Amino acid sequence: MFNNNRGFTLVEMLIVLLIISVLIILIVPNLGGRSAEVNEKGCDALKSLVQGQVDAYYLENNDYPTSINDLKSKGYITNDQTKCPNGKSLVLDGNNNVKIGN
């Protein structure tokens, strides 16, 4: 009856797969480098948030917290907000500033 041989040849499919493979090879290494940058920016944002809570603590109590645990125990921050996404913990220095620890 009808002999309709429309479709892609093997060579055309191999060319498409080659192009997709090249694109993946170019894109994947960039994703790994972005992850560290995103974690660092997230840590800086968390540090700013916790610093704001230190100031709020001072306004309500007329005294600065002695540690991050004071903020956590009084409900100013949650347990998740004591550590950055990269695993480093937040600490208060002697000047009541939030710093990124180990």
C-alpha positions as CSV (number, residue, x, y, z in Angstrom):
1,M,0.0,0.0,0.0
2,F,1.7,3.1,1.2
3,N,5.4,3.2,1.7
4,N,5.9,6.2,3.9
5,N,9.4,6.2,5.3
6,R,9.3,9.5,7.1
7,G,11.4,9.9,10.2
8,F,14.9,10.4,11.4
9,T,17.9,8.4,10.1
10,L,20.4,6.9,12.4
11,V,23.0,9.6,11.5
12,E,20.5,12.4,12.3
13,M,19.8,10.9,15.7
14,L,23.5,10.5,16.5
15,I,24.1,14.2,15.6
16,V,21.3,15.3,17.9
17,L,22.7,13.1,20.7
18,L,26.2,14.5,20.1
19,I,24.9,18.1,20.4
20,I,23.0,17.3,23.6
21,S,26.1,15.7,25.1
22,V,28.2,18.7,24.3
23,L,25.7,21.0,25.9
24,I,25.6,18.8,29.0
25,I,29.4,18.8,29.2
26,L,29.4,22.6,29.1
27,I,26.6,23.2,31.6
28,V,27.2,20.6,34.4
29,P,30.6,21.9,35.6
30,N,29.1,25.4,36.0
31,L,26.4,24.0,38.3
32,G,28.9,22.7,40.9
33,G,30.6,26.1,41.2
34,R,27.3,27.9,41.7
35,S,26.4,25.7,44.6
36,A,29.2,27.0,46.8
37,E,28.4,30.6,45.8
38,V,24.7,30.1,46.6
39,N,25.6,28.6,50.0
40,E,27.9,31.6,50.8
41,K,25.2,34.1,49.9
42,G,22.7,32.2,51.9
43,C,25.0,32.3,54.9
44,D,25.5,36.0,54.6
45,A,21.7,36.5,54.4
46,L,21.2,34.3,57.5
47,K,23.9,36.3,59.3
48,S,22.1,39.6,58.6
49,L,18.8,38.1,59.8
50,V,20.3,36.9,63.1
51,Q,22.1,40.3,63.5
52,G,18.6,41.9,63.2
53,Q,17.3,39.6,65.9
54,V,20.3,40.5,68.2
55,D,19.2,44.2,67.8
56,A,15.6,43.3,68.5
57,Y,16.6,41.4,71.6
58,Y,18.5,44.5,72.8
59,L,15.5,46.7,72.2
60,E,13.2,44.5,74.2
61,N,15.6,43.5,77.0
62,N,17.9,46.5,77.3
63,D,20.8,44.1,77.2
64,Y,22.5,42.1,74.5
65,P,22.3,38.3,74.4
66,T,25.4,36.5,75.6
67,S,25.2,33.8,72.9
68,I,23.2,32.6,70.0
69,N,21.5,30.2,72.4
70,D,19.9,33.1,74.2
71,L,18.2,34.1,71.0
72,K,17.1,30.5,70.4
73,S,15.8,29.9,73.9
74,K,13.7,33.2,73.8
75,G,12.2,32.4,70.4
76,Y,14.0,35.1,68.4
77,I,15.5,32.4,66.0
78,T,14.9,28.8,65.4
79,N,17.3,25.9,65.8
80,D,17.8,25.8,62.0
81,Q,18.9,29.5,62.0
82,T,21.9,28.8,64.2
83,K,23.9,27.2,61.3
84,C,24.5,28.2,57.7
85,P,23.6,25.8,54.8
86,N,27.3,25.0,54.5
87,G,27.3,23.7,58.1
88,K,29.2,26.6,59.7
89,S,27.7,27.9,62.9
90,L,26.9,31.5,63.8
91,V,28.5,33.0,66.9
92,L,28.4,36.4,68.7
93,D,31.7,38.2,69.1
94,G,32.6,40.5,72.0
95,N,31.0,43.5,70.2
96,N,27.6,41.8,69.9
97,N,28.1,41.2,66.2
98,V,27.2,38.0,64.5
99,K,30.1,36.2,62.9
100,I,30.4,33.0,60.9
101,G,32.3,30.4,63.0
102,N,33.4,26.9,62.2
